[in-house]
């Protein structure tokens, strides 16, 4: 946990570096362009469909029918956007993480490795397409998991935890892969991923919490990328130093 919090602190501090601020602007511009198109094409039709299907005569839930007597118009005006949010949020979040994987992570890994781990050799075989495939797979699990667990939002307290859990899962699944795929061998990747998941989840949960705090949510892609990169490259360096020490002692 301590190493995870330390990496998170480095990520937060590093996000205000001029290069990282420029990177944030690039990622934000790409996200705005993509979601401007998505909102134009998806949100308005989805709002109309939810309104017609869920709240048309004969299909409106009984509880809404009851509340309608106390002002059905504003009940509908609140519930319809909420339903649309629950449907679209996993797409928004997964798209943001994919963009971070494709746009942000290569620059962040290069920046951190050159400045903090200049002697850390690259032993990985992965690249752009491997990272993209991992991001797409993790996003699919995230979207399906989000939709399948929607009924659990009715359980008191679960509605507060689930969004952070699924967002943290997505960040850990994507960024742990991206951070190590160039530097770690297959064996090193398995050992680090198995032994370091606890700290990674603390970083993921903290970044998930920051993603709902304005205006910090604008920096979350870069903060999370920096934090995970510091965390995993430090773990890789420590692993290699331990292996080197063990080999020297065994000679």
C-alpha positions in Angstrom: 0.0 0.0 0.0 2.8 2.4 0.9 4.5 2.0 -2.4 1.2 2.5 -4.2 0.5 5.8 -2.3 4.1 7.0 -3.0 3.6 6.3 -6.7 0.3 8.1 -6.6 2.0 11.1 -5.0 4.6 11.1 -7.8 1.9 10.9 -10.4 0.0 13.8 -8.9 3.1 16.0 -8.7 4.3 15.0 -12.2 1.0 15.8 -13.8 1.8 19.5 -13.5 5.1 19.2 -15.6 4.7 21.3 -18.8 5.0 18.2 -21.0 2.4 16.4 -19.0 0.0 19.4 -19.1 0.5 19.5 -22.9 -0.3 15.7 -23.0 -3.4 16.3 -20.9 -4.5 18.9 -23.5 -3.9 16.5 -26.3 -5.9 13.7 -24.7 -8.7 16.0 -23.7 -8.9 17.4 -27.2 -9.2 13.8 -28.6 -11.9 12.9 -26.1 -13.9 16.1 -26.7 -13.8 15.5 -30.5 -14.9 11.9 -30.1 -17.7 12.5 -27.6 -19.0 15.6 -29.5 -19.7 13.2 -32.3 -21.1 10.5 -29.9 -23.4 13.0 -28.2 -24.7 14.3 -31.5 -25.3 10.8 -32.8 -26.3 8.8 -29.6 -27.5 10.8 -26.7 -30.5 12.6 -28.2 -31.9 9.4 -29.8 -31.3 7.5 -26.6 -33.1 10.1 -24.5 -36.1 9.9 -26.8 -36.1 6.1 -26.8 -35.9 5.9 -23.0 -38.7 8.4 -22.6 -41.0 6.6 -25.1 -40.2 3.1 -24.0 -39.9 3.4 -20.2 -42.3 6.2 -19.6 -45.0 5.8 -22.2 -48.6 5.0 -21.2 -49.0 1.5 -19.9 -45.3 0.9 -19.4 -44.5 3.5 -16.7 -43.4 1.8 -13.5 -46.0 1.9 -10.8 -43.8 3.9 -8.4 -43.4 6.5 -11.1 -47.1 6.5 -11.8 -47.6 7.2 -8.1 -45.1 10.0 -8.0 -46.5 11.5 -11.2 -49.4 12.7 -9.2 -47.0 14.9 -7.3 -45.4 16.3 -10.5 -44.7 13.7 -13.1 -43.0 16.1 -15.5 -40.0 16.8 -13.3 -39.8 13.1 -12.2 -39.4 12.2 -15.9 -36.9 15.0 -16.5 -34.7 13.6 -13.7 -35.1 9.8 -14.3 -34.6 9.9 -18.1 -31.1 11.5 -17.9 -30.1 9.2 -15.0 -31.1 6.1 -17.0 -29.1 7.4 -20.0 -26.1 8.1 -17.8 -26.1 4.5 -16.4 -26.2 3.2 -20.0 -23.6 5.5 -21.5 -21.1 5.9 -18.6 -19.3 2.6 -19.2 -18.8 3.6 -22.8 -17.4 7.1 -21.7 -15.1 5.6 -19.1 -13.8 2.8 -21.3 -13.2 5.2 -24.2 -11.3 7.5 -21.9 -9.0 4.7 -20.7 -8.5 3.4 -24.3 -7.5 7.0 -25.4 -5.1 7.2 -22.4 -3.6 3.8 -23.4 -3.1 4.9 -27.0 -2.2 8.6 -26.6 -0.9 9.1 -23.0 0.9 6.0 -21.9 3.7 5.9 -24.6 4.7 9.5 -23.8 4.5 8.9 -20.0 6.5 5.6 -20.1 9.2 7.3 -22.2 9.3 10.3 -19.9 9.4 8.3 -16.6 11.9 5.7 -17.8 14.3 8.3 -19.2 14.2 10.5 -16.1 13.8 8.0 -13.2 14.9 4.6 -14.6 17.5 5.4 -17.2 19.3 2.1 -16.7 16.2 -0.2 -16.8 16.7 -2.4 -19.8 13.8 -3.2 -22.1 13.1 -7.0 -22.2 9.5 -7.0 -23.4 8.1 -7.8 -26.8 4.8 -5.9 -26.7 3.9 -2.8 -28.7 1.0 -0.6 -29.8 -1.3 -3.4 -31.0 -0.8 -5.5 -27.9 -1.7 -2.5 -25.7 -4.7 -1.7 -27.8 -5.9 -5.3 -27.7 -5.5 -5.4 -23.9 -7.4 -2.2 -23.6 -10.3 -3.4 -25.8 -10.5 -6.7 -23.8 -10.5 -4.9 -20.5 -13.1 -2.4 -21.7 -15.4 -5.2 -22.8 -15.2 -6.8 -19.3 -15.8 -3.4 -17.8 -18.9 -2.6 -19.9 -20.4 -6.1 -19.4 -19.7 -6.1 -15.7 -21.1 -2.6 -15.3 -24.4 -3.6 -17.0 -24.7 -7.0 -15.3 -24.3 -5.4 -11.8 -26.7 -2.5 -12.4 -29.4 -4.3 -10.3 -27.0 -4.2 -7.3 -27.3 -0.4 -7.2 -30.6 -1.0 -5.4 -28.7 -2.5 -2.5 -27.9 0.2 0.1 -24.3 1.2 0.0 -23.4 -0.8 -3.1 -24.3 2.1 -5.4 -21.5 4.1 -3.8 -18.8 1.4 -4.2 -19.6 -0.2 -7.6 -18.6 2.7 -9.9 -15.2 3.1 -8.2 -14.6 -0.7 -8.2 -15.3 -1.1 -12.0 -13.3 2.1 -12.9 -10.4 0.9 -10.7 -10.6 -2.6 -12.4 -10.4 -1.0 -15.8 -7.4 1.2 -14.9 -5.5 -1.7 -13.3 -6.2 -4.1 -16.2 -5.1 -1.6 -18.9 -2.3 0.4 -17.3 -0.5 -2.5 -15.6 -0.1 -4.1 -19.0 1.0 -1.0 -20.7 3.6 -0.1 -18.0 5.3 -3.4 -18.2 4.9 -4.7 -21.8 8.0 -2.9 -23.1 10.3 -3.4 -20.2 9.4 -6.7 -18.6 9.9 -10.2 -19.9 6.9 -12.6 -19.8 8.2 -14.2 -16.6 8.9 -10.9 -14.9 5.4 -9.7 -15.9 3.7 -12.6 -14.3 5.7 -12.3 -11.1 5.2 -8.6 -10.7 1.5 -8.7 -11.6 0.9 -11.5 -9.1 2.8 -9.8 -6.2 1.9 -6.2 -6.8 -1.9 -6.2 -7.3 -2.7 -4.8 -3.9 -0.8 -1.5 -4.4 -2.1 -1.2 -8.0 -5.7 -1.5 -6.7 -5.1 1.3 -4.2 -3.8 3.5 -7.1 -6.8 2.5 -9.2 -9.4 3.3 -6.5 -7.7 6.6 -5.7 -7.7 7.6 -9.4 -11.4 6.5 -9.7 -12.2 8.8 -6.8 -10.3 11.7 -8.5 -12.3 11.1 -11.7 -15.4 12.6 -10.0 -13.7 15.6 -8.5 -13.8 18.7 -10.8 -11.5 20.0 -12.2 -9.1 17.2 -11.2 -10.9 14.7 -13.4 -9.3 16.5 -16.4 -5.8 15.3 -15.1 -6.8 11.8 -14.2 -5.6 10.1 -17.4 -2.1 11.6 -16.9 -2.1 11.2 -13.1 -3.0 7.5 -13.4 -0.6 6.9 -16.2 2.3 8.5 -14.2 1.3 6.7 -11.0 1.1 3.2 -12.5 4.3 3.7 -14.5 6.3 4.8 -11.4 4.8 1.9 -9.4 5.4 -0.9 -11.9 8.8 0.2 -13.2 10.0 0.6 -9.6 8.7 -3.0 -8.9 10.5 -4.2 -12.0 13.8 -2.6 -11.0 13.5 -4.0 -7.4 12.8 -7.5 -8.8 15.9 -7.4 -11.1 18.1 -6.1 -8.2 16.8 -8.9 -6.0 17.4 -11.5 -8.7 20.9 -10.1 -9.3 21.7 -10.2 -5.5 20.4 -13.8 -5.3 22.6 -14.9 -8.2 25.7 -13.3 -6.8 25.1 -14.9 -3.4 24.5 -18.3 -4.9 27.8 -18.2 -6.8 
